[in-house]
Amino acid sequence: MDVLVVYGTVEGHTQKVAKFVATHLEEQGHSITLHDSNKKMEGLWVPSYDAVILASSVHQQRHKGSLANFILSQRKSLAEMPSLFISVSLSIAFEGGHNEAQSYVDHLFSHCNFEADTTLLVGGALQFDKYDYYMNQIVEHIVLAEHELVSEDREFTNWEQLARDLDEFVKLENTKSV
Ligand SMILES: Cc1cc2nc3c(=O)[nH]c(=O)nc-3n(C[C@H](O)[C@H](O)[C@H](O)COP(=O)(O)O)c2cc1C
C-alpha cells in the first residue's frame, strides 16, 4: 500500500511515533510518505494514496491546530480512504485516564466533522528540557496534578502494542480491498 503519514508535534515525540510507523510499515513492504502538518508539502495529492495515518499530540486538551487544519482542508478525500488516527497524550498513560484521552479525540472529530476508521490512544512522553517555564508549570500543576510527580524525562509509549495495532490496521484494510 502507498500510505500517507501526517503528523503534528510540539516537542517532537509524535514525530518519533510517526517515524516508527513509517519504518514499521516499510519493513513490511509498504511505501510511506511522511508529512509534518506544520510544513507545506509541494505536490501533495491525498487521493493518490491507498490509506492515511494521522498522528497528533495533545496540549491543553487539544490536538495540534495544524493537524486539525490538514483534516479540515482534506476532509472530503480523507473520508473516502482508509484512515487511522493516533492520538498521543499523557492522560492515556495514567490509570483512569482513558475517558479523558478519548474526549480529546471526540472534540477533534466533532470540530472537523470527520471520523477516522480506527483510532489509537498512545502514551506520550515527558521532555522537561524542551519546556519553557510556563509549559513546565502546566505539566507539573495540570497534566500531572493528580499523579505521582515525575521530574525527569520519561517515555510512556508502548512500542510493541503500537506495532501490533498497526499490523491490525493494515490487515483489516488488505482484507477489505480483496
Ligand atoms: C504544555 C503541555 C500541555 C499538555 N497538555 C496535555 C493535556 O491536556 N492532556 C494530556 O493528556 N497530555 C498533555 N500534555 C502531554 C503531551 O501530550 C505529551 O507530552 C506528548 O508526548 C507531546 O507530544 P509532542 O512531543 O509530539 O508534542 C501536555 C504537555 C505539555 C508540555
Backbone and ligand atoms as CSV (ligand in chain L), in Angstrom:
chain,resi,resn,atom,element,x,y,z
A,1,MET,N,N,0.838,-1.201,0.000
A,1,MET,CA,C,0.000,0.000,0.000
A,1,MET,C,C,0.879,1.261,0.000
A,2,ASP,N,N,0.382,2.310,-0.631
A,2,ASP,CA,C,1.008,3.638,-0.548
A,2,ASP,C,C,0.323,4.373,0.595
A,3,VAL,N,N,1.059,4.650,1.650
A,3,VAL,CA,C,0.433,5.235,2.848
A,3,VAL,C,C,0.994,6.631,3.117
A,4,LEU,N,N,0.081,7.572,3.332
A,4,LEU,CA,C,0.468,8.934,3.713
A,4,LEU,C,C,0.387,9.035,5.234
A,5,VAL,N,N,1.490,9.450,5.870
A,5,VAL,CA,C,1.503,9.629,7.328
A,5,VAL,C,C,1.677,11.120,7.609
A,6,VAL,N,N,0.656,11.723,8.208
A,6,VAL,CA,C,0.697,13.157,8.508
A,6,VAL,C,C,0.716,13.332,10.020
A,7,TYR,N,N,1.650,14.137,10.522
A,7,TYR,CA,C,1.738,14.267,11.979
A,7,TYR,C,C,1.836,15.724,12.421
A,8,GLY,N,N,1.398,15.943,13.651
A,8,GLY,CA,C,1.519,17.258,14.281
A,8,GLY,C,C,2.198,17.073,15.628
A,9,THR,N,N,3.302,17.789,15.835
A,9,THR,CA,C,4.080,17.611,17.064
A,9,THR,C,C,4.487,18.958,17.620
A,10,VAL,N,N,4.730,19.032,18.916
A,10,VAL,CA,C,5.243,20.266,19.522
A,10,VAL,C,C,6.676,20.028,20.002
A,11,GLU,N,N,6.846,19.008,20.866
A,11,GLU,CA,C,8.198,18.727,21.391
A,11,GLU,C,C,8.929,17.625,20.614
A,12,GLY,N,N,8.251,17.014,19.662
A,12,GLY,CA,C,8.947,16.035,18.813
A,12,GLY,C,C,8.599,14.579,19.050
A,13,HIS,N,N,7.852,14.279,20.130
A,13,HIS,CA,C,7.590,12.858,20.387
A,13,HIS,C,C,6.679,12.246,19.318
A,14,THR,N,N,5.694,12.994,18.842
A,14,THR,CA,C,4.790,12.444,17.816
A,14,THR,C,C,5.531,12.260,16.493
A,15,GLN,N,N,6.552,13.073,16.263
A,15,GLN,CA,C,7.398,12.848,15.076
A,15,GLN,C,C,8.109,11.496,15.219
A,16,LYS,N,N,8.556,11.205,16.437
A,16,LYS,CA,C,9.205,9.906,16.684
A,16,LYS,C,C,8.204,8.768,16.433
A,17,VAL,N,N,6.960,8.975,16.897
A,17,VAL,CA,C,5.903,7.972,16.678
A,17,VAL,C,C,5.669,7.795,15.174
A,18,ALA,N,N,5.578,8.922,14.454
A,18,ALA,CA,C,5.315,8.867,13.001
A,18,ALA,C,C,6.454,8.151,12.277
A,19,LYS,N,N,7.687,8.400,12.705
A,19,LYS,CA,C,8.840,7.734,12.070
A,19,LYS,C,C,8.839,6.242,12.380
A,20,PHE,N,N,8.407,5.890,13.588
A,20,PHE,CA,C,8.291,4.470,13.953
A,20,PHE,C,C,7.251,3.798,13.052
A,21,VAL,N,N,6.121,4.487,12.855
A,21,VAL,CA,C,5.045,3.966,11.992
A,21,VAL,C,C,5.601,3.724,10.589
A,22,ALA,N,N,6.331,4.737,10.077
A,22,ALA,CA,C,6.879,4.642,8.721
A,22,ALA,C,C,7.841,3.462,8.610
A,23,THR,N,N,8.775,3.365,9.541
A,23,THR,CA,C,9.771,2.281,9.490
A,23,THR,C,C,9.090,0.922,9.595
A,24,HIS,N,N,8.132,0.814,10.526
A,24,HIS,CA,C,7.444,-0.474,10.732
A,24,HIS,C,C,6.712,-0.914,9.461
A,25,LEU,N,N,6.032,0.022,8.817
A,25,LEU,CA,C,5.265,-0.346,7.617
A,25,LEU,C,C,6.177,-0.571,6.411
A,26,GLU,N,N,7.270,0.199,6.341
A,26,GLU,CA,C,8.227,-0.001,5.241
A,26,GLU,C,C,8.859,-1.389,5.325
A,27,GLU,N,N,9.101,-1.834,6.540
A,27,GLU,CA,C,9.695,-3.172,6.724
A,27,GLU,C,C,8.770,-4.272,6.188
A,28,GLN,N,N,7.482,-3.922,6.083
A,28,GLN,CA,C,6.525,-4.902,5.553
A,28,GLN,C,C,6.256,-4.684,4.065
A,29,GLY,N,N,7.047,-3.820,3.452
A,29,GLY,CA,C,6.935,-3.624,2.010
A,29,GLY,C,C,6.013,-2.500,1.571
A,30,HIS,N,N,5.488,-1.736,2.522
A,30,HIS,CA,C,4.620,-0.621,2.140
A,30,HIS,C,C,5.461,0.616,1.814
A,31,SER,N,N,4.863,1.498,1.018
A,31,SER,CA,C,5.575,2.723,0.652
A,31,SER,C,C,4.977,3.878,1.471
A,32,ILE,N,N,5.844,4.621,2.169
A,32,ILE,CA,C,5.354,5.637,3.110
A,32,ILE,C,C,5.815,7.037,2.726
A,33,THR,N,N,4.892,7.985,2.794
A,33,THR,CA,C,5.244,9.408,2.665
A,33,THR,C,C,4.968,10.059,4.011
A,34,LEU,N,N,6.013,10.666,4.604
A,34,LEU,CA,C,5.857,11.340,5.903
A,34,LEU,C,C,5.656,12.830,5.671
A,35,HIS,N,N,4.671,13.400,6.356
A,35,HIS,CA,C,4.391,14.830,6.161
A,35,HIS,C,C,4.137,15.518,7.505
A,36,ASP,N,N,4.957,16.519,7.814
A,36,ASP,CA,C,4.768,17.333,9.022
A,36,ASP,C,C,3.684,18.368,8.695
A,37,SER,N,N,2.568,18.324,9.432
A,37,SER,CA,C,1.430,19.198,9.106
A,37,SER,C,C,1.756,20.676,9.279
A,38,ASN,N,N,2.866,20.958,9.931
A,38,ASN,CA,C,3.281,22.348,10.134
A,38,ASN,C,C,3.966,22.928,8.900
A,39,LYS,N,N,4.286,22.025,7.957
A,39,LYS,CA,C,5.034,22.475,6.775
A,39,LYS,C,C,4.215,22.273,5.512
A,40,LYS,N,N,4.564,23.053,4.500
A,40,LYS,CA,C,3.880,22.900,3.217
A,40,LYS,C,C,4.542,21.750,2.456
A,41,MET,N,N,3.721,20.899,1.827
A,41,MET,CA,C,4.321,19.831,1.035
A,41,MET,C,C,3.930,20.038,-0.425
A,42,GLU,N,N,4.922,20.364,-1.231
A,42,GLU,CA,C,4.660,20.626,-2.651
A,42,GLU,C,C,4.086,19.387,-3.327
A,43,GLY,N,N,3.052,19.575,-4.102
A,43,GLY,CA,C,2.517,18.489,-4.926
A,43,GLY,C,C,1.765,17.408,-4.183
A,44,LEU,N,N,1.388,17.675,-2.944
A,44,LEU,CA,C,0.660,16.651,-2.176
A,44,LEU,C,C,-0.739,16.454,-2.766
A,45,TRP,N,N,-1.051,15.201,-3.104
A,45,TRP,CA,C,-2.357,14.876,-3.685
A,45,TRP,C,C,-2.901,13.692,-2.892
A,46,VAL,N,N,-3.702,14.004,-1.873
A,46,VAL,CA,C,-4.142,12.989,-0.905
A,46,VAL,C,C,-4.838,11.787,-1.564
A,47,PRO,N,N,-5.736,12.002,-2.565
A,47,PRO,CA,C,-6.435,10.835,-3.135
A,47,PRO,C,C,-5.507,9.830,-3.821
A,48,SER,N,N,-4.243,10.203,-4.060
A,48,SER,CA,C,-3.341,9.261,-4.738
A,48,SER,C,C,-2.855,8.151,-3.796
A,49,TYR,N,N,-3.137,8.282,-2.495
A,49,TYR,CA,C,-2.665,7.273,-1.533
A,49,TYR,C,C,-3.746,6.222,-1.278
A,50,ASP,N,N,-3.300,5.024,-0.850
A,50,ASP,CA,C,-4.239,3.940,-0.546
A,50,ASP,C,C,-4.817,4.071,0.858
A,51,ALA,N,N,-4.078,4.744,1.751
A,51,ALA,CA,C,-4.539,4.899,3.143
A,51,ALA,C,C,-3.821,6.085,3.762
A,52,VAL,N,N,-4.411,6.607,4.841
A,52,VAL,CA,C,-3.772,7.727,5.532
A,52,VAL,C,C,-3.688,7.420,7.025
A,53,ILE,N,N,-2.549,7.798,7.606
A,53,ILE,CA,C,-2.385,7.687,9.054
A,53,ILE,C,C,-2.110,9.089,9.586
A,54,LEU,N,N,-2.967,9.541,10.500
A,54,LEU,CA,C,-2.849,10.877,11.071
A,54,LEU,C,C,-2.382,10.725,12.516
A,55,ALA,N,N,-1.457,11.560,12.950
A,55,ALA,CA,C,-0.979,11.462,14.339
A,55,ALA,C,C,-0.782,12.861,14.896
A,56,SER,N,N,-1.238,13.057,16.129
A,56,SER,CA,C,-1.025,14.362,16.758
A,56,SER,C,C,-0.933,14.207,18.265
A,57,SER,N,N,-0.101,15.060,18.865
A,57,SER,CA,C,-0.059,15.105,20.328
A,57,SER,C,C,-1.155,16.037,20.836
A,58,VAL,N,N,-1.354,15.982,22.165
A,58,VAL,CA,C,-2.364,16.812,22.830
A,58,VAL,C,C,-1.655,17.783,23.771
A,59,HIS,N,N,-2.025,19.063,23.643
A,59,HIS,CA,C,-1.555,20.072,24.591
A,59,HIS,C,C,-2.776,20.861,25.027
A,60,GLN,N,N,-2.888,21.124,26.314
A,60,GLN,CA,C,-4.062,21.825,26.861
A,60,GLN,C,C,-5.360,21.252,26.285
A,61,GLN,N,N,-5.449,19.939,26.308
A,61,GLN,CA,C,-6.650,19.190,25.916
A,61,GLN,C,C,-7.006,19.225,24.431
A,62,ARG,N,N,-6.124,19.778,23.623
A,62,ARG,CA,C,-6.430,19.864,22.190
A,62,ARG,C,C,-5.298,19.285,21.351
A,63,HIS,N,N,-5.675,18.684,20.224
A,63,HIS,CA,C,-4.668,18.226,19.274
A,63,HIS,C,C,-4.101,19.432,18.528
A,64,LYS,N,N,-3.009,19.198,17.870
A,64,LYS,CA,C,-2.307,20.309,17.212
A,64,LYS,C,C,-3.177,20.964,16.126
A,65,GLY,N,N,-3.213,22.293,16.142
A,65,GLY,CA,C,-4.042,23.043,15.195
A,65,GLY,C,C,-3.699,22.742,13.748
A,66,SER,N,N,-2.417,22.560,13.444
A,66,SER,CA,C,-2.021,22.329,12.046
A,66,SER,C,C,-2.550,20.986,11.547
A,67,LEU,N,N,-2.671,20.004,12.459
A,67,LEU,CA,C,-3.202,18.692,12.052
A,67,LEU,C,C,-4.718,18.818,11.830
A,68,ALA,N,N,-5.381,19.586,12.714
A,68,ALA,CA,C,-6.819,19.837,12.556
A,68,ALA,C,C,-7.063,20.561,11.228
A,69,ASN,N,N,-6.193,21.519,10.911
A,69,ASN,CA,C,-6.341,22.253,9.644
A,69,ASN,C,C,-6.158,21.329,8.445
A,70,PHE,N,N,-5.203,20.390,8.571
A,70,PHE,CA,C,-4.988,19.429,7.485
A,70,PHE,C,C,-6.275,18.619,7.275
A,71,ILE,N,N,-6.848,18.142,8.371
A,71,ILE,CA,C,-8.079,17.330,8.260
A,71,ILE,C,C,-9.200,18.167,7.633
A,72,LEU,N,N,-9.362,19.403,8.141
A,72,LEU,CA,C,-10.433,20.263,7.623
A,72,LEU,C,C,-10.270,20.525,6.127
A,73,SER,N,N,-9.025,20.764,5.714
A,73,SER,CA,C,-8.809,21.121,4.308
A,73,SER,C,C,-8.886,19.914,3.376
A,74,GLN,N,N,-8.698,18.690,3.936
A,74,GLN,CA,C,-8.662,17.484,3.093
A,74,GLN,C,C,-9.812,16.535,3.422
A,75,ARG,N,N,-10.791,17.040,4.164
A,75,ARG,CA,C,-11.829,16.173,4.739
A,75,ARG,C,C,-12.509,15.264,3.722
A,76,LYS,N,N,-12.853,15.819,2.580
A,76,LYS,CA,C,-13.583,15.020,1.574
A,76,LYS,C,C,-12.752,13.828,1.115
A,77,SER,N,N,-11.485,14.069,0.814
A,77,SER,CA,C,-10.603,12.974,0.364
A,77,SER,C,C,-10.393,11.968,1.492
A,78,LEU,N,N,-10.164,12.482,2.698
A,78,LEU,CA,C,-9.879,11.596,3.832
A,78,LEU,C,C,-11.068,10.679,4.129
A,79,ALA,N,N,-12.276,11.216,3.958
A,79,ALA,CA,C,-13.487,10.435,4.270
A,79,ALA,C,C,-13.649,9.253,3.318
A,80,GLU,N,N,-12.993,9.331,2.163
A,80,GLU,CA,C,-13.162,8.280,1.146
A,80,GLU,C,C,-12.043,7.251,1.149
A,81,MET,N,N,-11.120,7.368,2.098
A,81,MET,CA,C,-9.998,6.404,2.123
A,81,MET,C,C,-9.848,5.813,3.517
A,82,PRO,N,N,-9.200,4.630,3.620
A,82,PRO,CA,C,-8.974,4.033,4.932
A,82,PRO,C,C,-8.123,4.977,5.791
A,83,SER,N,N,-8.513,5.147,7.042
A,83,SER,CA,C,-7.785,6.096,7.885
A,83,SER,C,C,-7.572,5.562,9.298
A,84,LEU,N,N,-6.415,5.935,9.829
A,84,LEU,CA,C,-6.071,5.594,11.215
A,84,LEU,C,C,-5.637,6.880,11.894
A,85,PHE,N,N,-6.185,7.133,13.077
A,85,PHE,CA,C,-5.776,8.325,13.821
A,85,PHE,C,C,-5.047,7.900,15.097
A,86,ILE,N,N,-3.862,8.495,15.311
A,86,ILE,CA,C,-3.077,8.186,16.515
A,86,ILE,C,C,-3.029,9.433,17.392
A,87,SER,N,N,-3.661,9.340,18.564
A,87,SER,CA,C,-3.685,10.463,19.490
A,87,SER,C,C,-2.642,10.218,20.578
A,88,VAL,N,N,-1.675,11.123,20.678
A,88,VAL,CA,C,-0.568,10.955,21.627
A,88,VAL,C,C,-0.795,11.886,22.820
A,89,SER,N,N,-0.995,11.304,23.989
A,89,SER,CA,C,-1.257,12.132,25.176
A,89,SER,C,C,-0.662,11.482,26.416
A,90,LEU,N,N,-0.688,12.223,27.504
A,90,LEU,CA,C,-0.243,11.613,28.757
A,90,LEU,C,C,-1.411,11.020,29.524
A,91,SER,N,N,-2.625,11.550,29.286
A,91,SER,CA,C,-3.797,11.025,30.012
A,91,SER,C,C,-3.924,9.524,29.848
A,92,ILE,N,N,-3.702,9.047,28.622
A,92,ILE,CA,C,-3.888,7.620,28.360
A,92,ILE,C,C,-2.832,6.782,29.089
A,93,ALA,N,N,-1.742,7.433,29.476
A,93,ALA,CA,C,-0.687,6.684,30.171
A,93,ALA,C,C,-1.016,6.476,31.639
A,94,PHE,N,N,-2.022,7.212,32.143
A,94,PHE,CA,C,-2.353,7.117,33.566
A,94,PHE,C,C,-3.608,6.287,33.787
A,95,GLU,N,N,-3.634,5.581,34.891
A,95,GLU,CA,C,-4.799,4.765,35.229
A,95,GLU,C,C,-6.030,5.667,35.323
A,96,GLY,N,N,-7.116,5.249,34.706
A,96,GLY,CA,C,-8.353,6.037,34.774
A,96,GLY,C,C,-8.375,7.196,33.785
A,97,GLY,N,N,-7.367,7.278,32.907
A,97,GLY,CA,C,-7.293,8.432,32.002
A,97,GLY,C,C,-7.910,8.199,30.631
A,98,HIS,N,N,-8.475,7.004,30.426
A,98,HIS,CA,C,-8.975,6.665,29.084
A,98,HIS,C,C,-10.062,7.632,28.602
A,99,ASN,N,N,-11.045,7.921,29.462
A,99,ASN,CA,C,-12.164,8.781,29.027
A,99,ASN,C,C,-11.681,10.184,28.669
A,100,GLU,N,N,-10.736,10.664,29.478
A,100,GLU,CA,C,-10.163,11.992,29.221
A,100,GLU,C,C,-9.453,11.972,27.845
A,101,ALA,N,N,-8.623,10.959,27.613
A,101,ALA,CA,C,-7.888,10.866,26.343
A,101,ALA,C,C,-8.852,10.737,25.163
A,102,GLN,N,N,-9.920,9.959,25.353
A,102,GLN,CA,C,-10.900,9.789,24.273
A,102,GLN,C,C,-11.655,11.099,24.012
A,103,SER,N,N,-11.872,11.892,25.083
A,103,SER,CA,C,-12.621,13.147,24.908
A,103,SER,C,C,-11.863,14.125,23.995
A,104,TYR,N,N,-10.522,14.085,24.017
A,104,TYR,CA,C,-9.745,14.961,23.121
A,104,TYR,C,C,-10.029,14.581,21.661
A,105,VAL,N,N,-10.100,13.267,21.424
A,105,VAL,CA,C,-10.338,12.780,20.053
A,105,VAL,C,C,-11.763,13.142,19.625
A,106,ASP,N,N,-12.722,12.931,20.534
A,106,ASP,CA,C,-14.124,13.255,20.210
A,106,ASP,C,C,-14.243,14.723,19.811
A,107,HIS,N,N,-13.542,15.575,20.569
A,107,HIS,CA,C,-13.608,17.017,20.274
A,107,HIS,C,C,-13.035,17.313,18.880
A,108,LEU,N,N,-11.895,16.710,18.586
A,108,LEU,CA,C,-11.257,16.949,17.277
A,108,LEU,C,C,-12.166,16.483,16.142
A,109,PHE,N,N,-12.703,15.273,16.275
A,109,PHE,CA,C,-13.549,14.728,15.209
A,109,PHE,C,C,-14.810,15.573,15.030
A,110,SER,N,N,-15.363,16.023,16.140
A,110,SER,CA,C,-16.574,16.839,16.047
A,110,SER,C,C,-16.242,18.198,15.398
A,111,HIS,N,N,-15.111,18.778,15.802
A,111,HIS,CA,C,-14.675,20.066,15.244
A,111,HIS,C,C,-14.437,19.958,13.731
A,112,CYS,N,N,-13.870,18.831,13.314
A,112,CYS,CA,C,-13.505,18.660,11.895
A,112,CYS,C,C,-14.592,17.964,11.089
A,113,ASN,N,N,-15.647,17.523,11.759
A,113,ASN,CA,C,-16.705,16.768,11.085
A,113,ASN,C,C,-16.105,15.593,10.302
A,114,PHE,N,N,-15.244,14.880,10.970
A,114,PHE,CA,C,-14.518,13.756,10.367
A,114,PHE,C,C,-14.305,12.702,11.439
A,115,GLU,N,N,-14.349,11.439,11.035
A,115,GLU,CA,C,-14.018,10.377,11.984
A,115,GLU,C,C,-13.129,9.352,11.305
A,116,ALA,N,N,-11.998,9.057,11.905
A,116,ALA,CA,C,-11.103,8.041,11.329
A,116,ALA,C,C,-11.731,6.666,11.497
A,117,ASP,N,N,-11.392,5.739,10.594
A,117,ASP,CA,C,-11.919,4.371,10.703
A,117,ASP,C,C,-11.457,3.718,12.003
A,118,THR,N,N,-10.213,3.977,12.354
A,118,THR,CA,C,-9.635,3.390,13.570
A,118,THR,C,C,-8.896,4.482,14.337
A,119,THR,N,N,-9.016,4.454,15.662
A,119,THR,CA,C,-8.279,5.416,16.484
A,119,THR,C,C,-7.435,4.668,17.508
A,120,LEU,N,N,-6.192,5.107,17.665
A,120,LEU,CA,C,-5.330,4.550,18.704
A,120,LEU,C,C,-5.000,5.656,19.704
A,121,LEU,N,N,-5.144,5.358,20.982
A,121,LEU,CA,C,-4.743,6.296,22.034
A,121,LEU,C,C,-3.384,5.821,22.542
A,122,VAL,N,N,-2.377,6.642,22.326
A,122,VAL,CA,C,-0.996,6.210,22.588
A,122,VAL,C,C,-0.339,7.120,23.633
A,123,GLY,N,N,0.371,6.516,24.567
A,123,GLY,CA,C,1.058,7.289,25.610
A,123,GLY,C,C,2.179,8.135,25.030
A,124,GLY,N,N,2.305,9.356,25.512
A,124,GLY,CA,C,3.326,10.279,25.015
A,124,GLY,C,C,4.589,10.242,25.856
A,125,ALA,N,N,5.213,11.393,25.992
A,125,ALA,CA,C,6.489,11.458,26.709
A,125,ALA,C,C,6.601,12.773,27.469
A,126,LEU,N,N,7.378,12.737,28.544
A,126,LEU,CA,C,7.729,13.959,29.264
A,126,LEU,C,C,9.142,14.332,28.838
A,127,GLN,N,N,9.308,15.563,28.362
A,127,GLN,CA,C,10.632,16.008,27.893
A,127,GLN,C,C,10.923,17.384,28.490
A,128,PHE,N,N,11.307,17.379,29.762
A,128,PHE,CA,C,11.419,18.638,30.505
A,128,PHE,C,C,12.402,19.629,29.893
A,129,ASP,N,N,13.439,19.122,29.219
A,129,ASP,CA,C,14.420,20.049,28.637
A,129,ASP,C,C,13.840,20.848,27.475
A,130,LYS,N,N,12.636,20.428,26.994
A,130,LYS,CA,C,12.037,21.158,25.865
A,130,LYS,C,C,10.961,22.148,26.324
A,131,TYR,N,N,10.701,22.207,27.633
A,131,TYR,CA,C,9.639,23.095,28.119
A,131,TYR,C,C,10.213,24.440,28.564
A,132,ASP,N,N,9.459,25.501,28.277
A,132,ASP,CA,C,9.830,26.768,28.896
A,132,ASP,C,C,9.189,26.807,30.292
A,133,TYR,N,N,9.348,27.898,30.992
A,133,TYR,CA,C,8.898,27.958,32.388
A,133,TYR,C,C,7.407,27.637,32.547
A,134,TYR,N,N,6.558,28.255,31.696
A,134,TYR,CA,C,5.115,28.078,31.890
A,134,TYR,C,C,4.630,26.714,31.396
A,135,MET,N,N,5.287,26.184,30.383
A,135,MET,CA,C,4.943,24.812,29.967
A,135,MET,C,C,5.227,23.859,31.125
A,136,ASN,N,N,6.342,24.096,31.769
A,136,ASN,CA,C,6.717,23.274,32.916
A,136,ASN,C,C,5.670,23.369,34.027
A,137,GLN,N,N,5.170,24.587,34.228
A,137,GLN,CA,C,4.139,24.798,35.257
A,137,GLN,C,C,2.867,24.038,34.904
A,138,ILE,N,N,2.486,24.078,33.616
A,138,ILE,CA,C,1.278,23.374,33.166
A,138,ILE,C,C,1.443,21.874,33.373
A,139,VAL,N,N,2.583,21.357,32.969
A,139,VAL,CA,C,2.819,19.912,33.108
A,139,VAL,C,C,2.765,19.515,34.583
A,140,GLU,N,N,3.447,20.286,35.403
A,140,GLU,CA,C,3.514,19.939,36.826
A,140,GLU,C,C,2.177,20.089,37.542
A,141,HIS,N,N,1.477,21.209,37.304
A,141,HIS,CA,C,0.286,21.516,38.099
A,141,HIS,C,C,-1.034,21.124,37.450
A,142,ILE,N,N,-1.045,20.870,36.140
A,142,ILE,CA,C,-2.311,20.480,35.496
A,142,ILE,C,C,-2.225,19.050,34.969
A,143,VAL,N,N,-1.277,18.799,34.073
A,143,VAL,CA,C,-1.211,17.466,33.435
A,143,VAL,C,C,-0.895,16.390,34.476
A,144,LEU,N,N,0.047,16.679,35.369
A,144,LEU,CA,C,0.435,15.663,36.358
A,144,LEU,C,C,-0.229,15.891,37.713
A,145,ALA,N,N,-1.204,16.815,37.759
A,145,ALA,CA,C,-1.769,17.254,39.040
A,145,ALA,C,C,-2.157,16.126,39.987
A,146,GLU,N,N,-2.874,15.126,39.472
A,146,GLU,CA,C,-3.363,14.090,40.388
A,146,GLU,C,C,-2.529,12.822,40.321
A,147,HIS,N,N,-1.308,12.970,39.806
A,147,HIS,CA,C,-0.474,11.783,39.643
A,147,HIS,C,C,0.844,11.952,40.372
A,148,GLU,N,N,1.531,10.845,40.459
A,148,GLU,CA,C,2.858,10.854,41.069
A,148,GLU,C,C,3.710,11.904,40.355
A,149,LEU,N,N,4.390,12.739,41.110
A,149,LEU,CA,C,5.191,13.792,40.472
A,149,LEU,C,C,6.423,13.184,39.806
A,150,VAL,N,N,6.490,13.385,38.487
A,150,VAL,CA,C,7.647,12.900,37.743
A,150,VAL,C,C,8.477,14.123,37.395
A,151,SER,N,N,9.756,14.102,37.649
A,151,SER,CA,C,10.536,15.301,37.338
A,151,SER,C,C,11.665,15.029,36.349
A,152,GLU,N,N,11.753,13.777,35.901
A,152,GLU,CA,C,12.764,13.521,34.868
A,152,GLU,C,C,12.065,13.045,33.593
A,153,ASP,N,N,12.766,13.115,32.462
A,153,ASP,CA,C,12.182,12.712,31.181
A,153,ASP,C,C,11.732,11.257,31.243
A,154,ARG,N,N,10.587,10.991,30.642
A,154,ARG,CA,C,10.098,9.606,30.618
A,154,ARG,C,C,9.240,9.391,29.381
A,155,GLU,N,N,9.349,8.198,28.824
A,155,GLU,CA,C,8.564,7.841,27.640
A,155,GLU,C,C,7.496,6.830,28.053
A,156,PHE,N,N,6.249,7.099,27.683
A,156,PHE,CA,C,5.148,6.215,28.087
A,156,PHE,C,C,4.598,5.417,26.898
A,157,THR,N,N,5.263,5.498,25.762
A,157,THR,CA,C,4.750,4.822,24.556
A,157,THR,C,C,5.038,3.321,24.608
A,158,ASN,N,N,3.988,2.537,24.370
A,158,ASN,CA,C,4.166,1.088,24.291
A,158,ASN,C,C,4.398,0.735,22.813
A,159,TRP,N,N,5.675,0.661,22.425
A,159,TRP,CA,C,6.026,0.487,21.006
A,159,TRP,C,C,5.558,-0.873,20.480
A,160,GLU,N,N,5.625,-1.902,21.310
A,160,GLU,CA,C,5.209,-3.248,20.853
A,160,GLU,C,C,3.711,-3.240,20.542
A,161,GLN,N,N,2.933,-2.602,21.430
A,161,GLN,CA,C,1.480,-2.538,21.219
A,161,GLN,C,C,1.163,-1.733,19.957
A,162,LEU,N,N,1.900,-0.635,19.768
A,162,LEU,CA,C,1.679,0.201,18.580
A,162,LEU,C,C,1.945,-0.618,17.312
A,163,ALA,N,N,3.011,-1.397,17.320
A,163,ALA,CA,C,3.339,-2.232,16.155
A,163,ALA,C,C,2.207,-3.233,15.893
A,164,ARG,N,N,1.685,-3.837,16.965
A,164,ARG,CA,C,0.582,-4.809,16.792
A,164,ARG,C,C,-0.664,-4.112,16.225
A,165,ASP,N,N,-0.959,-2.923,16.743
A,165,ASP,CA,C,-2.145,-2.185,16.273
A,165,ASP,C,C,-2.000,-1.771,14.803
A,166,LEU,N,N,-0.768,-1.426,14.410
A,166,LEU,CA,C,-0.524,-1.068,13.002
A,166,LEU,C,C,-0.749,-2.281,12.112
A,167,ASP,N,N,-0.241,-3.433,12.561
A,167,ASP,CA,C,-0.419,-4.669,11.788
A,167,ASP,C,C,-1.903,-4.968,11.600
A,168,GLU,N,N,-2.656,-4.743,12.672
A,168,GLU,CA,C,-4.105,-4.999,12.642
A,168,GLU,C,C,-4.791,-4.086,11.624
A,169,PHE,N,N,-4.407,-2.808,11.632
A,169,PHE,CA,C,-4.993,-1.833,10.706
A,169,PHE,C,C,-4.718,-2.234,9.254
A,170,VAL,N,N,-3.455,-2.582,8.974
A,170,VAL,CA,C,-3.066,-2.953,7.613
A,170,VAL,C,C,-3.789,-4.229,7.178
A,171,LYS,N,N,-3.881,-5.190,8.098
A,171,LYS,CA,C,-4.546,-6.469,7.787
A,171,LYS,C,C,-6.017,-6.217,7.427
A,172,LEU,N,N,-6.650,-5.372,8.242
A,172,LEU,CA,C,-8.069,-5.037,8.038
A,172,LEU,C,C,-8.284,-4.396,6.667
A,173,GLU,N,N,-7.414,-3.441,6.325
A,173,GLU,CA,C,-7.570,-2.729,5.062
A,173,GLU,C,C,-7.272,-3.636,3.866
A,174,ASN,N,N,-6.287,-4.550,4.028
A,174,ASN,CA,C,-5.990,-5.500,2.954
A,174,ASN,C,C,-7.171,-6.441,2.729
A,175,THR,N,N,-7.803,-6.879,3.819
A,175,THR,CA,C,-8.953,-7.771,3.712
A,175,THR,C,C,-10.097,-7.090,2.973
A,176,LYS,N,N,-10.306,-5.795,3.319
A,176,LYS,CA,C,-11.394,-5.032,2.700
A,176,LYS,C,C,-11.185,-4.885,1.186
A,177,SER,N,N,-9.897,-4.702,0.780
A,177,SER,CA,C,-9.638,-4.414,-0.633
A,177,SER,C,C,-9.584,-5.686,-1.493
A,178,VAL,N,N,-9.651,-6.866,-0.863
A,178,VAL,CA,C,-9.594,-8.122,-1.645
A,178,VAL,C,C,-10.969,-8.386,-2.251
L,1,LIG,C1,C,2.302,22.363,27.992
L,1,LIG,C2,C,1.805,20.942,27.861
L,1,LIG,C3,C,0.443,20.672,27.956
L,1,LIG,C4,C,-0.034,19.364,27.855
L,1,LIG,N1,N,-1.377,19.129,27.969
L,1,LIG,C5,C,-1.831,17.853,27.961
L,1,LIG,C6,C,-3.218,17.583,28.149
L,1,LIG,O1,O,-4.057,18.488,28.273
L,1,LIG,N2,N,-3.612,16.287,28.204
L,1,LIG,C7,C,-2.713,15.246,28.044
L,1,LIG,O2,O,-3.126,14.098,28.126
L,1,LIG,N3,N,-1.400,15.477,27.827
L,1,LIG,C8,C,-0.950,16.745,27.779
L,1,LIG,N4,N,0.390,17.002,27.573
L,1,LIG,C9,C,1.311,15.860,27.307
L,1,LIG,C10,C,1.674,15.720,25.821
L,1,LIG,O3,O,0.579,15.249,25.073
L,1,LIG,C11,C,2.853,14.735,25.722
L,1,LIG,O4,O,3.955,15.292,26.371
L,1,LIG,C12,C,3.208,14.374,24.295
L,1,LIG,O5,O,4.182,13.364,24.307
L,1,LIG,C13,C,3.716,15.562,23.493
L,1,LIG,O6,O,3.991,15.113,22.185
L,1,LIG,P1,P,4.809,16.002,21.135
L,1,LIG,O7,O,6.244,15.997,21.623
L,1,LIG,O8,O,4.655,15.285,19.863
L,1,LIG,O9,O,4.202,17.353,21.106
L,1,LIG,C14,C,0.881,18.289,27.646
L,1,LIG,C15,C,2.262,18.569,27.539
L,1,LIG,C16,C,2.715,19.874,27.629
L,1,LIG,C17,C,4.196,20.146,27.511
